[in-house]
Amino acid sequence: MKILITGGAGYLGSVLVEKLLVAGYEVIVIDKLLFNQTSLLQYTSNPNFKFIYGDVRNEILLEKLCKEADAIIPLAAIVGFPACAADPKLAKEINFNQIVNIVKFGKGKKILYPNTNSGYGIGEGQTECTEESPLNPISVYGQTKCEAENFLKTSTDAIIFRLATVFGVSPRMRTDLLVNDFTYKAITDKYIVVFEKSFRRNFIHIEDVVSAFIFMLNHYDEYRGEIFNVGLSDANLSKQELLEKIQAHVKDFAVVYDDYYEDPDKRDYIVSNEKIEATGWKPEWDLDKGIKQLIQGYQMIVPKMGAEFRNGFPLGYANQT
Ligand SMILES: NC(=O)c1ccc[n+]([C@@H]2O[C@H](COP(=O)([O-])OP(=O)(O)OC[C@H]3O[C@@H](n4cnc5c(N)ncnc54)[C@H](O)[C@@H]3O)[C@@H](O)[C@H]2O)c1
């Protein structure tokens, strides 16, 4: 089976490509390499792998690639609320229009789409969000992602994932994700200032996200048209609880709580992952294992990191996406 992954050189894509190739799939990646990343270099000699440097807004190219593929995984996006707020027009073009074009060019193809579950943040007071709970995102990022999900839901039988906040190491590293960010601050600054400490979120390791994609690719006919929350059922944690976990792994890490900032998506929710667990898919990573992995990974990454990895936030202050 030939899989087209748009944005496949990104944080999720770089791990997904590896596992798909190991599982024997043919993989085509189109990516504009926004971060100058070389995360897929090691696959260039693999006959099942093809990389195309290009922009998903190039409709002629996208149409050709969609027609070649049996399944499409659209990962290319302007990701996170700061990047989308900086250029909402671009965010709409990549996060939404791309999906409309994929639906047009990829008729009859399997589509697996990762949405964010951040829109649960301003739900209607549910104690536990299920796939039936409304998504009401308020950031440009959340809105463009949810518009794409709605479009897919009404016009295709795509399988849609509402991903918890992802953590873990990738060859195209992201330090702005909550667990990655807190662990990064723990071992570099040794202190952190955190807002909205009691806000709860759900988490999932990057390798479990990838295993959920591959599981659904293999069971597409059973679950076509379905939406799944993908997170760890035992990791619906407040920021304070998460920091206490990290403190158990990193000595002399000081935490200060101060509501100096607000989460634009108001993410404070508990997520039920029962639906995906009922399929037989199981996550293999917990937070402790992931934090240990991050500490190891940062030993290689931190010495090479410049100020740009702080995402504009000053020393000790966290982005908390
Ligand atoms: N990481 C998470 O926690 C998370 C959670 C929920 C959903 N998602 C979704 O998963 C997908 C991948 O996210 P990620 O964390 O890997 O982010 P990422 O920013 O690392 O990956 C996005 C990739 O898209 C590429 N890209 C951007 N614009 C492009 C364009 N015009 N043409 C071609 N390529 C382009 C970038 O170069 C990058 O490689 C996104 O759609 C994101 O919304 C991620």
PDBQT file of the ligand as one rigid body, heavy atoms in Angstrom, charges set to zero:
ROOT
HETATM    1  N1  LIG A 401       1.952  17.319  17.810  1.00  0.00    +0.000 N 
HETATM    2  C1  LIG A 401       0.770  17.416  18.397  1.00  0.00    +0.000 C 
HETATM    3  O1  LIG A 401       0.644  17.503  19.642  1.00  0.00    +0.000 OA
HETATM    4  C2  LIG A 401      -0.478  17.406  17.556  1.00  0.00    +0.000 A 
HETATM    5  C3  LIG A 401      -1.714  17.275  18.210  1.00  0.00    +0.000 A 
HETATM    6  C4  LIG A 401      -2.874  17.290  17.442  1.00  0.00    +0.000 A 
HETATM    7  C5  LIG A 401      -2.811  17.397  16.062  1.00  0.00    +0.000 A 
HETATM    8  N2  LIG A 401      -1.592  17.532  15.450  1.00  0.00    +0.000 N 
HETATM    9  C6  LIG A 401      -1.578  17.674  13.996  1.00  0.00    +0.000 C 
HETATM   10  O2  LIG A 401      -0.611  16.784  13.445  1.00  0.00    +0.000 OA
HETATM   11  C7  LIG A 401      -0.011  17.365  12.286  1.00  0.00    +0.000 C 
HETATM   12  C8  LIG A 401       1.497  17.356  12.401  1.00  0.00    +0.000 C 
HETATM   13  O3  LIG A 401       1.886  18.135  13.530  1.00  0.00    +0.000 OA
HETATM   14  P1  LIG A 401       3.391  18.175  14.028  1.00  0.00    +0.000 P 
HETATM   15  O4  LIG A 401       3.363  18.233  15.504  1.00  0.00    +0.000 OA
HETATM   16  O5  LIG A 401       4.158  17.093  13.342  1.00  0.00    +0.000 OA
HETATM   17  O6  LIG A 401       3.832  19.616  13.507  1.00  0.00    +0.000 OA
HETATM   18  P2  LIG A 401       5.098  20.060  12.604  1.00  0.00    +0.000 P 
HETATM   19  O7  LIG A 401       5.008  21.564  12.516  1.00  0.00    +0.000 OA
HETATM   20  O8  LIG A 401       6.331  19.462  13.140  1.00  0.00    +0.000 OA
HETATM   21  O9  LIG A 401       4.776  19.416  11.190  1.00  0.00    +0.000 OA
HETATM   22  C9  LIG A 401       4.102  20.093  10.155  1.00  0.00    +0.000 C 
HETATM   23  C10 LIG A 401       4.885  19.848   8.868  1.00  0.00    +0.000 C 
HETATM   24  O10 LIG A 401       4.170  20.474   7.805  1.00  0.00    +0.000 OA
HETATM   25  C11 LIG A 401       5.122  21.064   6.921  1.00  0.00    +0.000 C 
HETATM   26  N3  LIG A 401       4.429  22.129   6.171  1.00  0.00    +0.000 N 
HETATM   27  C12 LIG A 401       3.900  23.274   6.656  1.00  0.00    +0.000 A 
HETATM   28  N4  LIG A 401       3.379  24.006   5.652  1.00  0.00    +0.000 NA
HETATM   29  C13 LIG A 401       3.569  23.285   4.504  1.00  0.00    +0.000 A 
HETATM   30  C14 LIG A 401       3.237  23.505   3.146  1.00  0.00    +0.000 A 
HETATM   31  N5  LIG A 401       2.625  24.632   2.742  1.00  0.00    +0.000 N 
HETATM   32  N6  LIG A 401       3.553  22.546   2.241  1.00  0.00    +0.000 NA
HETATM   33  C15 LIG A 401       4.192  21.415   2.634  1.00  0.00    +0.000 A 
HETATM   34  N7  LIG A 401       4.552  21.160   3.906  1.00  0.00    +0.000 NA
HETATM   35  C16 LIG A 401       4.234  22.090   4.834  1.00  0.00    +0.000 A 
HETATM   36  C17 LIG A 401       6.213  21.588   7.858  1.00  0.00    +0.000 C 
HETATM   37  O11 LIG A 401       7.431  21.789   7.160  1.00  0.00    +0.000 OA
HETATM   38  C18 LIG A 401       6.290  20.461   8.883  1.00  0.00    +0.000 C 
HETATM   39  O12 LIG A 401       7.238  19.496   8.484  1.00  0.00    +0.000 OA
HETATM   40  C19 LIG A 401      -0.623  18.769  12.159  1.00  0.00    +0.000 C 
HETATM   41  O13 LIG A 401      -1.681  18.699  11.237  1.00  0.00    +0.000 OA
HETATM   42  C20 LIG A 401      -1.147  19.060  13.540  1.00  0.00    +0.000 C 
HETATM   43  O14 LIG A 401      -2.235  19.961  13.514  1.00  0.00    +0.000 OA
HETATM   44  C21 LIG A 401      -0.433  17.531  16.161  1.00  0.00    +0.000 A 
ENDROOT
TORSDOF 0
